[in-house]
């Protein structure tokens, strides 16, 4: 099995909060990430696919095609956006890095499978020191 990873960068704002709690409770759980005026991150997204190399191309997945899929399916929808308000595939979800990675997986998986590969992992860096990984 061979693994191929495409790395993309984007910027987005969000707020972590539970609408059933008051501001004090939200701040006690989420800290400054619950700021009602939002906060932002310079995200780094790693999309890893796996498969066997094609005897015709040597590829498990054309890297240029993978980049286009990630760009059109995810980056164009989230870059310089408010994740809570403007991203349809995050509607009604907590915009934690964990939930965001799961949502990215769900958006990408059908496109990856169409090309005969398997989605292996989503790694989403929220900061240089905090990231999540999701393996489906």
C-alpha positions as CSV (number, residue, x, y, z in Angstrom):
1,X,0.0,0.0,0.0
2,X,1.3,3.5,-1.0
3,X,0.2,6.7,0.7
4,X,0.1,10.1,-1.0
5,X,-0.5,13.3,0.9
6,X,-1.5,16.7,-0.4
7,X,-1.0,19.8,1.8
8,X,-3.1,22.9,1.6
9,X,-3.3,26.1,3.6
10,X,-6.3,28.3,4.3
11,X,-7.4,31.0,6.8
12,X,-10.8,31.0,8.6
13,X,-12.6,32.3,11.6
14,X,-14.9,30.6,14.0
15,X,-16.3,30.6,17.5
16,X,-16.5,27.7,19.9
17,X,-19.7,28.0,22.0
18,X,-22.7,26.0,23.1
19,X,-25.8,28.0,22.4
20,X,-27.5,26.4,25.4
21,X,-24.9,28.0,27.8
22,X,-24.5,31.6,28.8
23,X,-21.3,33.6,27.9
24,X,-19.8,32.8,31.3
25,X,-20.1,29.1,31.0
26,X,-18.9,29.2,27.4
27,X,-15.8,31.1,28.5
28,X,-15.1,28.7,31.4
29,X,-15.1,25.8,28.9
30,X,-13.8,27.2,25.7
31,X,-11.7,30.2,27.0
32,X,-11.0,33.0,24.5
33,X,-12.1,30.6,21.7
34,X,-15.7,31.5,22.7
35,X,-15.2,35.2,21.9
36,X,-18.5,36.4,20.5
37,X,-16.6,38.4,17.9
38,X,-14.9,35.3,16.6
39,X,-11.2,34.4,16.3
40,X,-9.2,33.0,13.4
41,X,-6.6,30.4,12.5
42,X,-4.1,29.8,9.7
43,X,-5.0,26.2,9.0
44,X,-2.9,23.5,7.4
45,X,-4.8,20.6,5.9
46,X,-3.1,17.3,5.0
47,X,-5.2,14.9,2.9
48,X,-3.7,11.4,2.6
49,X,-5.0,8.9,0.1
50,X,-3.8,5.3,-0.3
51,X,-3.8,2.6,-3.0
52,X,-1.6,0.6,-5.3
53,X,0.3,2.3,-8.1
54,X,-1.3,1.9,-11.5
55,X,0.7,-0.2,-13.9
56,X,0.0,2.5,-16.6
57,X,1.0,5.6,-14.7
58,X,2.8,4.6,-11.5
59,X,0.4,6.8,-9.6
60,X,-2.0,5.8,-6.9
61,X,-3.7,9.1,-7.5
62,X,-2.7,12.0,-9.8
63,X,-1.4,14.6,-7.4
64,X,-2.6,17.5,-9.6
65,X,-6.1,16.0,-9.7
66,X,-6.1,15.5,-5.9
67,X,-5.1,19.2,-5.5
68,X,-8.0,20.3,-7.7
69,X,-10.5,18.1,-5.7
70,X,-9.3,19.5,-2.4
71,X,-9.3,23.0,-3.7
72,X,-12.8,22.9,-5.2
73,X,-14.4,20.7,-2.5
74,X,-12.9,22.2,0.6
75,X,-10.6,25.2,0.2
76,X,-12.9,27.3,-2.0
77,X,-15.6,26.9,0.6
78,X,-13.7,27.6,3.8
79,X,-10.8,30.0,2.9
80,X,-11.3,33.5,4.4
81,X,-14.8,32.4,5.7
82,X,-16.5,32.2,9.0
83,X,-16.9,28.5,9.7
84,X,-19.9,29.0,11.9
85,X,-21.9,31.1,9.5
86,X,-20.7,30.6,5.9
87,X,-19.8,26.9,5.4
88,X,-22.7,24.7,4.5
89,X,-21.1,21.4,5.4
90,X,-20.4,22.7,9.0
91,X,-24.0,23.9,9.5
92,X,-25.3,23.1,13.0
93,X,-22.0,21.6,14.1
94,X,-19.5,22.7,16.7
95,X,-16.6,24.0,14.7
96,X,-13.9,22.3,16.8
97,X,-10.9,21.0,14.9
98,X,-12.2,17.5,15.5
99,X,-15.6,18.1,14.0
100,X,-14.0,20.1,11.1
101,X,-11.7,17.2,10.2
102,X,-14.7,14.7,10.2
103,X,-16.7,17.1,8.0
104,X,-13.8,17.4,5.6
105,X,-13.5,13.6,5.4
106,X,-17.2,13.3,4.5
107,X,-17.0,15.9,1.8
108,X,-13.9,14.4,0.2
109,X,-14.5,10.7,0.5
110,X,-16.9,10.3,-2.5
111,X,-14.5,12.3,-4.8
112,X,-11.5,10.2,-3.8
113,X,-13.4,6.9,-4.3
114,X,-14.5,8.0,-7.8
115,X,-10.8,8.0,-8.7
116,X,-10.2,4.5,-7.5
117,X,-8.2,5.3,-4.3
118,X,-9.1,5.3,-0.7
119,X,-9.1,8.2,1.7
120,X,-6.7,7.3,4.5
121,X,-6.4,10.3,6.8
122,X,-7.3,14.0,7.3
123,X,-4.8,15.9,9.4
124,X,-5.9,19.4,10.3
125,X,-3.5,21.8,12.0
126,X,-5.3,24.6,13.8
127,X,-2.0,26.0,15.1
128,X,1.6,24.8,14.7
129,X,1.2,23.0,18.1
130,X,-2.4,21.7,17.8
131,X,-3.7,19.3,15.2
132,X,-6.2,16.5,14.9
133,X,-6.1,13.4,12.7
134,X,-9.2,11.5,11.5
135,X,-9.1,8.1,9.8
136,X,-12.7,7.6,9.0
